[in-house]
């Protein structure tokens, strides 16, 4: 499955949002990036997409309570996602559909907010009830990851959420800060046990996951050394072997997310032939990642989108970021911007001209593009100093400077000379 289009009405801070994620050649897989200031609604947008995909029953489990989703002053809000099925996505009772709308509606009566399916765009056509919203249907792979992609420290409530229905677990970290990806290391240990029992399928899958991690995903010569009853062990370029728990937050978060994506794909499509000999997973689906740059060094930010696209060529990644380096991996038609909170501007897709400027330029230029809309990239101290330098220079041309002003002008010149 893929997401072709998302439409929000009066949801959270959005008056109206309408994004089309189609590529120029009519495809959807690849790297789609959403930028915007803090509180512009990036997280809310990803959550709305996730809730529309999983349906009202799972939505109430993930997002409880449901109050606060309707825009102030309104009584009704909606989130609609147009879904493109794949031939491995089944429908109950053999129903088929080329594309269909998956819609939710929040309504408020007094102090009570309700959440229910909607059919404004679907009308009487086929919909998600017999597809992704149905627990018995196969396929329909989608997963979501919040900015806190931690391995350890889950609360008991969050742990129950992670061990519940798979459609809940796949999005738990997006909605719960106390949810973790600890299950991924447990899964690896289980595969290791089964490999010792000479179970070929599980042993092959474990070797494939390790091979995937060692396919230039990790940085600075770090590689997976082994998986045993204590978990995942890594060896650095100096030869030191450390457990995953001892690695930095950036490594833990990135490794845990990658393993979890593979784990969730295997639960949907099976383990047989999941990873090719070249380290590629061909299955299709949607992966949402909030603040994908979190904890990552700039060089890793530069590479992670390209790496994920290469090893998961059938996945539609929709990510949010504050990093220009993440944006540069975006596919064409894959850059979107949300205006600052309180702005009268509308959310928009970057034009082809602005897209190519982002992809081919350095970080400074990207920050000044509509993707981030900064007025300058210098520090505030430098901006003030250059302004004062210009004022004193103008005064010097018109009259004489005092001794103190002459000294100050010389000091300010340090901020001007490059």
Secondary structure, DSSP 8 states (H G I E B T S, - for coil): -EEEEEEEEEETTEEEEEEE---TTS---EEEEEEE-TTSSHHHHHHHHHHHHH-HHHHHHHS-S-TT-B-TT-SEEEEEEEEE--TT---GGG---SEEEEEEEEEEETTEEEEEE--TTTTTS--GGGTTT-TT-----EEEE-S---SS---HHHHHHHTS-HHHHTTHHHH-TT---THHHHHHHHHHHHHHTT-HHHHHHHHHHHHHHTTTTSSTT-EEEEEETTEEEEE-TTS-EEEGGGS-HHHHHHHHHHHHHHHHHHHHH-STT-S-TTS-----EEEEETTTTTT--HHHHHHHHHHHHHH-TTEEEEEE-S-HHHHTT--TT-EEEE--TT-S---EE--HHHHHHHHHS-HHHHHHSTTT--S--S-HHHHHHHHHHHHHHHHHHHS---HHHHHHHHHHGGGT--
